[in-house]
Amino acid sequence: MEQKIIQVDEHYQTGYTYRLAETASKDFTPDFQPDLTPKQMLQMGIFGGDYFKERPSEFRTDWV
């Protein structure tokens, strides 16, 4: 897999870059068994429901 570089430039975090090392939703350690998906957590108000004043551009559009 070619590693994708994510550049974050949002009001809450600027000048941050990271490289995706794994394919989304794949290659997790076998004991990683989350109860909720990212979309479910965001819909439930993770971070107190007010952490993000805008949808971070690095999030998948179907999460919010």
Secondary structure by P-SEA (a helix, b strand, c coil): ccbbbbbbbccccccbbbbbcccccccccccccccccaaaaaaacccccccccccccccccccc
